[in-house]
Every structure is written in C-alpha cells, then in structure tokens.
C-alpha cells in the first residue's frame, strides 16, 4: 500500500528526508495556511508539521485516513495528543530521543545569544546606529562573567546552557525536582526552585510544558527574584504566567527579559499578546518568533532522523514509542 505524506510546512525541507519518505509513497511538500491544511489533509495518511499549525479536533476530523502525525519537536502542546489517540492516530516526535538530541544544540545556543543581546542591549544599539546615531554612552550593558545564573529545568538544554555560561565565567545553580544532586555537572549546585529564584542574577527557563508546569513561574515566583534580575525563556510560553511577567517588567522588579516563546502561538501570525505590545515600545523586553531550533544544521538533522523513524515505524521495523510523561527537562 502506497501512503501519502503531507508535509504542511516544507520551506527548506531536507531533500534527503523527502527522499526517504518517498519509499512509502507520495510526498506532498507544501506551505499551507489553516484553511488549506484542512482541505489538503483529507487525503493524507501521514501529516508532518513543525510549529505553525495547531493539530486539533478539526484537523483530525478532516483527515479520516490519517495514521501518523510527525513533528520534529520535543514539545507537543501544538498537537491535541488525546484527541489523536482516541482516533487511533499515532504521534511521533523527538521527545525521549535523548541520545540523538545530545548533538542538537541550536536552542541552547539561542538562549545564550538572547541573554547576551539582553544584557548588552544589542537590538537597541543596532537600531540606534541604523538611525544615524553613534552614542556609546546610551548602551552601557552588563557582563555574564561573575553573575549567578539560575537554570530552571536541568535537563538536556538546561545542562547545555549551564555549561556554556560557565565558560563565560558565570556561577550556575539549578532547580529540577527530577534530577539528583550527584548527577549535575561539576561546579553546578542543585537547589530548590525558591532558593534558585532568590539567589540568581539571571533566570534561564528550560522546563518542558505539561499540566504540572503550566504557570510554573507566576506572581509569587517573580516576587522572589532579585530586584533587577534578568529572565530568559526558550521553553514554552505557557510555563510562565505572562501577566505576572509583564507586571514584573513594568514595576522594574526585572531589569529585562528575553523570550523565544509566547503563550498561544498560532501559525505564522503573532499572537494577540500584551507582552508583544510591550516589547514594541521597550528595549527591556526582547522577543524572537520561536526560532530556537531554527538553524540549517539542526533542522536538516532532525528532519532526516524523523523521516527514518517514520519509515521504520510504517514498515514495522521498530515499534512507535509510547509518549513519555512530560516533566521538567
């Protein structure tokens, strides 16, 4: 039986990955909006998405022959997993692929880039020069060297970010209830979440999204942070109470924040977010459009890996792994 794979977000899709998928049948490479997706998915057995689309009950209802949803991501909050399982549709992702993900470092590098841009006020300085200015006194920033960095969620990405920042001379402390003290990297101290929030000059959030981590950092948590601390989030927007974050920025409790994620991201359009509105007028808040994993190298690597998994699964070479319980990672 030949299957049809619909790649709904195919810009710069890995050629080798597409060739692998063609072993199963037809491959449709497209870049679809919501309405186009609802029409095109009706003839697909395999649906491949990145992060643009919410795969919800409406999409699943429009795809009676769908067998597999593929997403080269570790987060799954863009897919209604329960609805898919009820309809007998399997979800294949990068969650749990620990060995493979060790060499996928794009999001960790982006976290450090965001932090440096925030502390050194780089976007404002670049805008200043583009406007004809050359006043260095307007952009006196801060160094990472000597700062205490609190990593919240000490899984793969948290460990990488901690390692990178140690290389810049920061002292790293971490909070993660699923990690034992004897397993942390040399020089890293494992503390409670409250102790990390109180002690850190910089908080870098790397907690996976789940029902237990939704709103993990709220008004109380921001009130525990040092006056003038900096905050970076490259995990998921829903892990943060964004109203509390905005309040901490407006009050000056936080010196600044840098985000690669916003709650309720929807397709290629910016969400209706008070944080985004604030960022347009304040250089103390930097926001990038969820590009942490968007490098040429990481996307090609993950797409090729996932394509091989799809072939293996659908030719019954290996079983689909059950979805692991989401946790701080």
SELUMNU-808114 format. One record per residue: residue number from 1; x, y, z of N, C-alpha, C in turn. Coordinates in steps of 0.2 Angstrom, whole numbers. Layout:
% residues N
PATI, n, nc1, nc2, nc3, cac1, cac2, cac3, cc1, cc2, cc3
PATI, NUM, X, Y, Z, X, Y, Z, X, Y, Z
...
This chain:
% residues 329
PATI, n, nc1, nc2, nc3, cac1, cac2, cac3, cc1, cc2, cc3
PATI, 1, 4, -6, 0, 0, 0, 0, 4, 6, 0
PATI, 2, 3, 11, -5, 7, 17, -5, 3, 22, -1
PATI, 3, 7, 26, 3, 4, 31, 8, 6, 38, 5
PATI, 4, 2, 42, 7, 3, 49, 5, 5, 53, 12
PATI, 5, 11, 56, 11, 14, 60, 17, 13, 68, 15
PATI, 6, 9, 71, 19, 8, 79, 18, 13, 82, 23
PATI, 7, 18, 86, 20, 22, 90, 24, 19, 97, 23
PATI, 8, 16, 99, 29, 12, 105, 28, 16, 112, 29
PATI, 9, 23, 111, 31, 27, 117, 32, 34, 114, 29
PATI, 10, 35, 115, 23, 40, 112, 19, 46, 117, 17
PATI, 11, 45, 123, 19, 51, 128, 17, 58, 125, 19
PATI, 12, 62, 124, 14, 69, 122, 15, 69, 115, 18
PATI, 13, 64, 111, 17, 63, 104, 20, 69, 100, 17
PATI, 14, 72, 96, 21, 78, 92, 20, 77, 87, 14
PATI, 15, 81, 88, 8, 80, 84, 2, 80, 77, 4
PATI, 16, 85, 75, 8, 87, 68, 9, 81, 65, 13
PATI, 17, 78, 69, 18, 72, 67, 22, 66, 65, 17
PATI, 18, 65, 70, 12, 59, 69, 7, 61, 63, 3
PATI, 19, 67, 61, 1, 68, 55, -2, 67, 49, 2
PATI, 20, 68, 49, 8, 67, 43, 12, 59, 42, 13
PATI, 21, 55, 48, 14, 48, 47, 14, 45, 44, 8
PATI, 22, 48, 46, 2, 46, 43, -4, 46, 35, -5
PATI, 23, 50, 32, 0, 50, 25, 0, 43, 22, 2
PATI, 24, 39, 27, 5, 32, 24, 7, 27, 26, 2
PATI, 25, 28, 31, -2, 23, 33, -7, 24, 40, -9
PATI, 26, 19, 44, -10, 19, 50, -12, 20, 55, -7
PATI, 27, 24, 60, -8, 26, 66, -3, 24, 72, -6
PATI, 28, 19, 76, -2, 17, 82, -4, 20, 87, 0
PATI, 29, 24, 91, -3, 28, 97, 0, 24, 103, -1
PATI, 30, 22, 106, 4, 18, 112, 4, 19, 117, 10
PATI, 31, 17, 123, 9, 17, 128, 15, 10, 130, 15
PATI, 32, 6, 128, 20, -1, 129, 20, -4, 133, 26
PATI, 33, -9, 137, 24, -12, 141, 30, -17, 136, 33
PATI, 34, -21, 138, 38, -26, 134, 41, -31, 131, 36
PATI, 35, -34, 135, 32, -39, 133, 28, -37, 128, 23
PATI, 36, -31, 129, 20, -28, 125, 15, -26, 118, 19
PATI, 37, -24, 118, 25, -22, 112, 28, -28, 108, 29
PATI, 38, -34, 111, 31, -40, 107, 32, -42, 104, 26
PATI, 39, -41, 107, 20, -43, 104, 14, -38, 98, 12
PATI, 40, -32, 100, 12, -26, 95, 10, -26, 89, 14
PATI, 41, -27, 89, 20, -26, 84, 25, -30, 78, 24
PATI, 42, -36, 79, 20, -41, 74, 19, -38, 68, 15
PATI, 43, -33, 69, 11, -30, 63, 8, -24, 60, 10
PATI, 44, -22, 62, 16, -15, 60, 19, -16, 55, 24
PATI, 45, -11, 50, 24, -10, 45, 29, -5, 47, 34
PATI, 46, 0, 52, 32, 5, 54, 37, 5, 62, 36
PATI, 47, 4, 65, 42, 5, 73, 42, 11, 75, 46
PATI, 48, 15, 79, 42, 21, 81, 45, 20, 89, 46
PATI, 49, 21, 91, 53, 21, 98, 54, 27, 100, 59
PATI, 50, 28, 107, 59, 33, 109, 63, 29, 113, 69
PATI, 51, 29, 119, 69, 25, 123, 75, 20, 128, 72
PATI, 52, 19, 128, 66, 15, 133, 63, 8, 132, 65
PATI, 53, 6, 125, 64, -1, 123, 65, -3, 120, 71
PATI, 54, -9, 121, 74, -12, 118, 79, -16, 112, 76
PATI, 55, -14, 106, 78, -17, 100, 76, -22, 98, 81
PATI, 56, -28, 100, 80, -34, 99, 85, -39, 95, 82
PATI, 57, -45, 95, 85, -50, 90, 83, -53, 92, 76
PATI, 58, -53, 98, 74, -55, 100, 67, -50, 97, 62
PATI, 59, -44, 97, 63, -39, 95, 58, -40, 87, 58
PATI, 60, -40, 84, 64, -41, 77, 64, -47, 74, 61
PATI, 61, -53, 78, 62, -59, 76, 59, -59, 77, 51
PATI, 62, -55, 81, 49, -54, 82, 41, -49, 77, 38
PATI, 63, -47, 72, 42, -42, 68, 40, -44, 60, 42
PATI, 64, -49, 58, 38, -51, 51, 41, -46, 45, 40
PATI, 65, -41, 46, 35, -37, 41, 34, -30, 42, 37
PATI, 66, -30, 47, 41, -23, 49, 45, -21, 43, 49
PATI, 67, -15, 41, 49, -12, 36, 53, -6, 39, 58
PATI, 68, -3, 44, 56, 3, 46, 59, 4, 54, 59
PATI, 69, 5, 57, 64, 7, 64, 64, 14, 64, 66
PATI, 70, 18, 68, 63, 25, 68, 64, 27, 75, 65
PATI, 71, 31, 77, 71, 33, 83, 72, 40, 83, 75
PATI, 72, 45, 86, 71, 52, 86, 74, 53, 91, 79
PATI, 73, 49, 90, 85, 50, 94, 90, 50, 90, 97
PATI, 74, 52, 93, 102, 51, 89, 109, 45, 91, 112
PATI, 75, 43, 97, 111, 36, 100, 114, 30, 97, 110
PATI, 76, 25, 96, 113, 19, 94, 109, 13, 98, 111
PATI, 77, 13, 104, 113, 7, 107, 115, 4, 110, 109
PATI, 78, 7, 109, 103, 3, 111, 97, -1, 106, 94
PATI, 79, -1, 100, 97, -5, 94, 95, -9, 92, 100
PATI, 80, -16, 91, 99, -20, 88, 104, -19, 80, 104
PATI, 81, -14, 78, 108, -12, 71, 108, -18, 66, 110
PATI, 82, -22, 68, 115, -28, 64, 117, -32, 63, 112
PATI, 83, -34, 68, 108, -39, 68, 103, -36, 63, 97
PATI, 84, -30, 64, 96, -26, 59, 91, -27, 52, 93
PATI, 85, -25, 51, 99, -25, 44, 102, -32, 41, 101
PATI, 86, -37, 45, 103, -44, 42, 103, -46, 41, 96
PATI, 87, -43, 44, 91, -45, 42, 84, -40, 37, 81
PATI, 88, -35, 35, 85, -31, 29, 83, -25, 32, 79
PATI, 89, -24, 39, 79, -18, 42, 76, -12, 42, 80
PATI, 90, -7, 40, 78, 0, 40, 82, 3, 47, 81
PATI, 91, 7, 49, 87, 11, 55, 86, 18, 53, 87
PATI, 92, 22, 55, 83, 29, 54, 83, 33, 60, 83
PATI, 93, 37, 61, 89, 41, 67, 90, 48, 65, 92
PATI, 94, 51, 70, 94, 58, 69, 96, 58, 68, 104
PATI, 95, 53, 69, 107, 53, 68, 115, 55, 61, 116
PATI, 96, 60, 61, 121, 63, 55, 123, 69, 52, 119
PATI, 97, 71, 56, 114, 76, 54, 109, 83, 57, 112
PATI, 98, 85, 54, 118, 90, 58, 122, 97, 57, 118
PATI, 99, 98, 51, 116, 105, 50, 113, 105, 55, 106
PATI, 100, 100, 55, 102, 100, 59, 96, 101, 66, 98
PATI, 101, 97, 69, 103, 96, 76, 104, 103, 79, 108
PATI, 102, 107, 75, 110, 113, 77, 113, 117, 82, 108
PATI, 103, 117, 80, 102, 121, 84, 97, 116, 89, 93
PATI, 104, 110, 91, 96, 106, 96, 93, 106, 102, 98
PATI, 105, 110, 107, 97, 111, 112, 102, 109, 119, 100
PATI, 106, 105, 119, 95, 103, 126, 92, 99, 130, 98
PATI, 107, 94, 127, 101, 91, 131, 106, 95, 133, 112
PATI, 108, 100, 129, 114, 104, 131, 119, 109, 137, 117
PATI, 109, 111, 137, 111, 115, 142, 108, 111, 149, 108
PATI, 110, 104, 148, 106, 100, 154, 105, 98, 157, 112
PATI, 111, 98, 153, 117, 97, 155, 124, 103, 160, 126
PATI, 112, 109, 158, 125, 114, 162, 126, 115, 168, 122
PATI, 113, 113, 167, 116, 113, 173, 111, 107, 178, 114
PATI, 114, 102, 176, 116, 96, 181, 119, 99, 184, 125
PATI, 115, 102, 180, 129, 104, 183, 136, 110, 188, 134
PATI, 116, 114, 187, 130, 120, 192, 128, 117, 198, 125
PATI, 117, 112, 197, 121, 109, 203, 117, 105, 207, 122
PATI, 118, 102, 204, 127, 98, 207, 133, 103, 211, 137
PATI, 119, 108, 208, 140, 112, 211, 144, 117, 217, 141
PATI, 120, 118, 216, 134, 122, 221, 131, 118, 226, 127
PATI, 121, 111, 225, 127, 107, 230, 124, 108, 230, 116
PATI, 122, 109, 225, 113, 112, 225, 106, 106, 227, 101
PATI, 123, 100, 225, 102, 95, 227, 97, 94, 235, 97
PATI, 124, 94, 238, 103, 93, 245, 103, 99, 248, 100
PATI, 125, 105, 246, 102, 111, 249, 99, 112, 248, 91
PATI, 126, 109, 243, 89, 109, 242, 81, 104, 247, 78
PATI, 127, 98, 247, 81, 93, 252, 79, 96, 259, 79
PATI, 128, 100, 261, 85, 102, 267, 85, 107, 269, 80
PATI, 129, 112, 264, 78, 116, 266, 73, 113, 266, 66
PATI, 130, 108, 262, 65, 104, 262, 58, 101, 269, 58
PATI, 131, 99, 272, 63, 96, 278, 63, 101, 284, 62
PATI, 132, 107, 283, 62, 112, 288, 61, 116, 290, 67
PATI, 133, 114, 286, 73, 117, 288, 79, 124, 285, 80
PATI, 134, 128, 287, 85, 134, 284, 87, 136, 286, 94
PATI, 135, 131, 285, 99, 132, 287, 106, 133, 281, 110
PATI, 136, 139, 279, 111, 140, 273, 115, 138, 274, 122
PATI, 137, 138, 280, 125, 136, 281, 132, 128, 279, 133
PATI, 138, 124, 278, 128, 117, 276, 129, 117, 268, 130
PATI, 139, 122, 265, 129, 121, 257, 129, 126, 254, 133
PATI, 140, 127, 256, 139, 132, 253, 144, 128, 247, 147
PATI, 141, 131, 241, 145, 127, 235, 147, 130, 231, 153
PATI, 142, 129, 225, 153, 132, 221, 159, 135, 215, 156
PATI, 143, 139, 212, 160, 143, 206, 158, 140, 199, 162
PATI, 144, 141, 194, 158, 139, 187, 161, 144, 185, 167
PATI, 145, 150, 187, 165, 155, 185, 170, 154, 187, 177
PATI, 146, 154, 182, 182, 153, 184, 189, 146, 184, 191
PATI, 147, 141, 183, 186, 134, 183, 188, 132, 176, 190
PATI, 148, 127, 175, 194, 124, 169, 196, 118, 168, 192
PATI, 149, 119, 162, 188, 113, 160, 183, 109, 155, 186
PATI, 150, 103, 155, 187, 99, 150, 189, 95, 147, 183
PATI, 151, 97, 140, 182, 94, 136, 177, 88, 133, 180
PATI, 152, 82, 134, 178, 76, 131, 180, 74, 126, 175
PATI, 153, 74, 119, 177, 74, 114, 172, 80, 111, 170
PATI, 154, 83, 107, 173, 90, 105, 172, 91, 98, 168
PATI, 155, 87, 98, 162, 88, 93, 158, 93, 94, 152
PATI, 156, 92, 91, 146, 97, 92, 141, 99, 99, 140
PATI, 157, 94, 103, 138, 95, 110, 136, 98, 114, 142
PATI, 158, 95, 113, 148, 97, 117, 154, 104, 115, 156
PATI, 159, 106, 109, 155, 113, 107, 156, 118, 111, 151
PATI, 160, 116, 111, 144, 120, 114, 139, 121, 121, 141
PATI, 161, 115, 125, 142, 115, 132, 144, 120, 133, 150
PATI, 162, 119, 129, 155, 123, 130, 161, 131, 129, 159
PATI, 163, 132, 124, 155, 139, 123, 153, 142, 129, 149
PATI, 164, 138, 131, 144, 140, 137, 140, 142, 143, 145
PATI, 165, 137, 144, 149, 138, 150, 154, 143, 150, 159
PATI, 166, 145, 144, 161, 151, 143, 165, 157, 145, 161
PATI, 167, 157, 143, 155, 163, 145, 150, 163, 153, 150
PATI, 168, 158, 156, 151, 158, 164, 151, 160, 166, 158
PATI, 169, 161, 162, 163, 163, 164, 169, 157, 165, 174
PATI, 170, 151, 163, 173, 145, 163, 177, 146, 157, 182
PATI, 171, 143, 158, 188, 141, 153, 193, 134, 150, 192
PATI, 172, 134, 144, 191, 127, 141, 189, 124, 137, 195
PATI, 173, 118, 139, 196, 114, 135, 201, 108, 132, 197
PATI, 174, 105, 127, 199, 99, 124, 195, 94, 121, 200
PATI, 175, 88, 121, 197, 82, 118, 201, 78, 113, 196
PATI, 176, 77, 107, 198, 74, 102, 194, 72, 96, 199
PATI, 177, 66, 95, 201, 64, 90, 206, 65, 83, 203
PATI, 178, 67, 82, 197, 68, 76, 194, 75, 74, 193
PATI, 179, 80, 78, 195, 87, 77, 195, 90, 76, 202
PATI, 180, 94, 72, 202, 98, 70, 208, 104, 74, 209
PATI, 181, 106, 77, 215, 112, 81, 215, 119, 78, 213
PATI, 182, 119, 71, 213, 125, 68, 211, 126, 68, 204
PATI, 183, 121, 70, 200, 121, 69, 193, 122, 76, 189
PATI, 184, 123, 81, 193, 124, 88, 190, 131, 89, 188
PATI, 185, 132, 93, 183, 139, 94, 180, 143, 97, 186
PATI, 186, 150, 96, 185, 154, 99, 190, 153, 107, 191
PATI, 187, 153, 109, 197, 153, 116, 198, 146, 119, 198
PATI, 188, 141, 115, 197, 134, 117, 197, 131, 114, 204
PATI, 189, 127, 119, 207, 124, 117, 213, 116, 116, 212
PATI, 190, 114, 111, 214, 106, 109, 214, 103, 112, 220
PATI, 191, 98, 116, 219, 94, 119, 225, 87, 119, 223
PATI, 192, 83, 121, 228, 76, 121, 227, 74, 127, 222
PATI, 193, 68, 127, 219, 66, 132, 215, 66, 139, 219
PATI, 194, 64, 139, 225, 63, 145, 228, 70, 148, 229
PATI, 195, 75, 144, 231, 82, 146, 233, 85, 148, 226
PATI, 196, 84, 145, 221, 87, 147, 215, 84, 154, 213
PATI, 197, 78, 155, 213, 75, 162, 212, 77, 167, 216
PATI, 198, 79, 166, 222, 81, 171, 227, 88, 173, 226
PATI, 199, 92, 168, 223, 100, 169, 223, 102, 171, 216
PATI, 200, 98, 170, 211, 101, 171, 204, 100, 178, 202
PATI, 201, 105, 180, 198, 105, 187, 195, 101, 186, 188
PATI, 202, 102, 180, 185, 99, 178, 179, 95, 172, 180
PATI, 203, 89, 171, 177, 85, 165, 177, 84, 163, 170
PATI, 204, 86, 157, 168, 85, 154, 162, 80, 148, 162
PATI, 205, 75, 148, 159, 69, 143, 160, 70, 138, 154
PATI, 206, 70, 132, 157, 70, 126, 152, 66, 120, 154
PATI, 207, 60, 122, 157, 55, 117, 159, 51, 115, 153
PATI, 208, 50, 109, 152, 45, 106, 147, 38, 108, 149
PATI, 209, 34, 109, 144, 27, 111, 146, 23, 105, 147
PATI, 210, 19, 105, 153, 14, 100, 154, 9, 103, 159
PATI, 211, 4, 99, 161, -1, 101, 166, 2, 103, 172
PATI, 212, 7, 100, 174, 11, 101, 181, 15, 107, 180
PATI, 213, 17, 109, 174, 22, 115, 174, 19, 121, 171
PATI, 214, 12, 121, 169, 9, 127, 167, 9, 132, 172
PATI, 215, 11, 138, 170, 11, 143, 175, 16, 142, 181
PATI, 216, 21, 138, 179, 26, 137, 185, 29, 143, 188
PATI, 217, 30, 148, 184, 33, 154, 186, 27, 160, 186
PATI, 218, 25, 161, 192, 19, 166, 192, 21, 172, 196
PATI, 219, 16, 176, 199, 17, 182, 203, 22, 180, 209
PATI, 220, 20, 175, 213, 24, 174, 218, 32, 172, 217
PATI, 221, 33, 168, 211, 40, 167, 209, 43, 173, 207
PATI, 222, 40, 177, 203, 44, 183, 201, 45, 188, 207
PATI, 223, 41, 188, 212, 42, 192, 218, 48, 189, 222
PATI, 224, 50, 183, 221, 55, 180, 225, 62, 182, 221
PATI, 225, 62, 184, 215, 68, 185, 211, 71, 192, 214
PATI, 226, 78, 192, 213, 81, 198, 215, 79, 204, 211
PATI, 227, 79, 210, 215, 77, 216, 212, 82, 217, 206
PATI, 228, 80, 218, 200, 85, 219, 194, 87, 213, 191
PATI, 229, 84, 207, 192, 86, 201, 189, 84, 201, 182
PATI, 230, 87, 197, 178, 85, 196, 171, 82, 189, 170
PATI, 231, 78, 189, 165, 74, 182, 164, 74, 180, 157
PATI, 232, 76, 174, 155, 76, 171, 148, 71, 165, 148
PATI, 233, 67, 165, 143, 63, 159, 142, 63, 156, 135
PATI, 234, 66, 150, 134, 66, 147, 127, 63, 140, 128
PATI, 235, 58, 139, 133, 55, 133, 133, 48, 133, 130
PATI, 236, 43, 135, 134, 36, 136, 131, 33, 142, 135
PATI, 237, 29, 146, 131, 26, 152, 134, 22, 150, 140
PATI, 238, 18, 144, 139, 13, 143, 144, 16, 141, 151
PATI, 239, 23, 140, 151, 26, 138, 158, 26, 145, 162
PATI, 240, 25, 150, 159, 25, 157, 163, 18, 160, 163
PATI, 241, 17, 163, 169, 11, 167, 170, 13, 174, 166
PATI, 242, 11, 175, 160, 13, 181, 157, 11, 188, 160
PATI, 243, 5, 188, 163, 3, 194, 166, 8, 195, 172
PATI, 244, 10, 190, 176, 15, 192, 181, 21, 194, 178
PATI, 245, 23, 191, 173, 30, 193, 170, 29, 200, 167
PATI, 246, 24, 202, 164, 23, 209, 162, 23, 214, 168
PATI, 247, 20, 212, 173, 20, 216, 179, 27, 217, 182
PATI, 248, 31, 212, 182, 37, 212, 185, 42, 217, 181
PATI, 249, 41, 217, 174, 44, 221, 170, 42, 229, 171
PATI, 250, 36, 230, 171, 33, 236, 172, 35, 240, 178
PATI, 251, 35, 236, 184, 37, 238, 190, 45, 239, 191
PATI, 252, 49, 236, 187, 56, 237, 187, 59, 231, 192
PATI, 253, 54, 226, 194, 57, 221, 198, 62, 217, 193
PATI, 254, 60, 216, 187, 65, 213, 182, 69, 219, 178
PATI, 255, 75, 218, 178, 79, 223, 173, 77, 222, 166
PATI, 256, 75, 216, 164, 74, 214, 157, 72, 207, 156
PATI, 257, 69, 205, 151, 68, 198, 149, 69, 197, 142
PATI, 258, 70, 191, 140, 71, 189, 133, 67, 183, 132
PATI, 259, 63, 182, 127, 59, 177, 126, 59, 174, 119
PATI, 260, 59, 168, 118, 58, 165, 111, 51, 162, 110
PATI, 261, 47, 162, 115, 41, 159, 115, 36, 163, 119
PATI, 262, 30, 163, 116, 24, 166, 119, 18, 161, 120
PATI, 263, 14, 162, 125, 8, 158, 125, 3, 159, 119
PATI, 264, 0, 154, 117, -5, 154, 112, -2, 156, 105
PATI, 265, 4, 154, 104, 7, 155, 97, 2, 151, 92
PATI, 266, 1, 155, 87, -4, 152, 82, -2, 153, 75
PATI, 267, 1, 148, 72, 3, 149, 65, 9, 154, 64
PATI, 268, 8, 157, 58, 14, 162, 56, 12, 169, 58
PATI, 269, 7, 170, 62, 5, 176, 64, 6, 177, 71
PATI, 270, 9, 184, 73, 10, 185, 80, 4, 184, 84
PATI, 271, 4, 181, 90, -2, 181, 95, -4, 187, 97
PATI, 272, -10, 188, 99, -13, 194, 102, -10, 194, 110
PATI, 273, -4, 197, 111, -1, 196, 117, 1, 203, 120
PATI, 274, -1, 204, 126, 1, 211, 129, 9, 211, 130
PATI, 275, 12, 205, 130, 20, 205, 130, 23, 208, 124
PATI, 276, 20, 206, 118, 22, 208, 112, 21, 216, 111
PATI, 277, 15, 218, 113, 14, 225, 113, 19, 229, 117
PATI, 278, 21, 226, 123, 26, 230, 127, 32, 230, 124
PATI, 279, 34, 224, 121, 41, 223, 118, 42, 228, 112
PATI, 280, 36, 230, 109, 37, 235, 103, 39, 242, 105
PATI, 281, 38, 243, 112, 40, 250, 114, 45, 250, 120
PATI, 282, 48, 244, 122, 53, 244, 127, 58, 239, 126
PATI, 283, 64, 242, 126, 70, 238, 124, 72, 233, 130
PATI, 284, 69, 233, 135, 70, 229, 141, 67, 222, 140
PATI, 285, 63, 221, 135, 60, 215, 133, 61, 213, 126
PATI, 286, 65, 208, 125, 67, 206, 118, 63, 199, 116
PATI, 287, 60, 199, 111, 56, 193, 109, 58, 191, 102
PATI, 288, 59, 184, 101, 60, 181, 94, 55, 176, 93
PATI, 289, 53, 175, 86, 47, 171, 85, 48, 164, 85
PATI, 290, 50, 161, 91, 51, 154, 92, 56, 151, 87
PATI, 291, 62, 154, 87, 67, 152, 82, 73, 148, 85
PATI, 292, 72, 146, 91, 77, 142, 95, 80, 137, 91
PATI, 293, 76, 132, 88, 79, 127, 85, 80, 128, 77
PATI, 294, 79, 134, 75, 79, 135, 68, 86, 137, 65
PATI, 295, 90, 132, 65, 96, 133, 61, 96, 128, 55
PATI, 296, 100, 129, 50, 101, 125, 44, 103, 118, 47
PATI, 297, 108, 118, 51, 110, 111, 54, 105, 107, 58
PATI, 298, 102, 110, 62, 98, 107, 67, 92, 104, 63
PATI, 299, 89, 108, 59, 83, 106, 55, 84, 101, 50
PATI, 300, 90, 101, 47, 91, 95, 42, 92, 89, 46
PATI, 301, 96, 89, 52, 97, 84, 56, 91, 80, 59
PATI, 302, 87, 85, 61, 81, 82, 64, 76, 79, 59
PATI, 303, 75, 83, 54, 71, 80, 48, 73, 73, 46
PATI, 304, 79, 73, 45, 82, 66, 42, 81, 61, 47
PATI, 305, 82, 62, 53, 81, 57, 59, 74, 55, 59
PATI, 306, 69, 60, 59, 62, 59, 60, 60, 55, 53
PATI, 307, 62, 57, 48, 60, 53, 42, 62, 46, 42
PATI, 308, 68, 44, 44, 70, 37, 45, 65, 34, 50
PATI, 309, 63, 37, 56, 59, 34, 61, 52, 33, 57
PATI, 310, 50, 37, 53, 43, 36, 50, 43, 30, 46
PATI, 311, 49, 29, 42, 50, 23, 38, 50, 17, 42
PATI, 312, 54, 17, 47, 54, 11, 51, 48, 9, 55
PATI, 313, 44, 14, 57, 38, 13, 60, 33, 10, 55
PATI, 314, 32, 13, 50, 27, 11, 45, 29, 5, 41
PATI, 315, 35, 3, 41, 37, -3, 38, 38, -9, 44
PATI, 316, 36, -7, 50, 36, -11, 56, 43, -14, 58
PATI, 317, 48, -9, 56, 55, -11, 58, 56, -10, 65
PATI, 318, 52, -5, 68, 53, -4, 75, 46, -1, 78
PATI, 319, 44, -3, 84, 38, 0, 86, 38, 7, 88
PATI, 320, 32, 11, 88, 32, 18, 90, 32, 18, 97
PATI, 321, 37, 22, 100, 37, 23, 107, 31, 26, 110
PATI, 322, 29, 24, 116, 23, 27, 119, 26, 34, 121
PATI, 323, 21, 39, 122, 23, 46, 124, 25, 46, 131
PATI, 324, 31, 49, 133, 33, 49, 139, 29, 54, 143
PATI, 325, 29, 53, 150, 26, 59, 154, 30, 65, 154
PATI, 326, 27, 71, 152, 30, 77, 152, 33, 79, 159
PATI, 327, 39, 81, 159, 42, 83, 165, 47, 89, 164
PATI, 328, 49, 91, 169, 55, 96, 169, 61, 93, 165
PATI, 329, 63, 96, 160, 68, 93, 156, 72, 99, 153
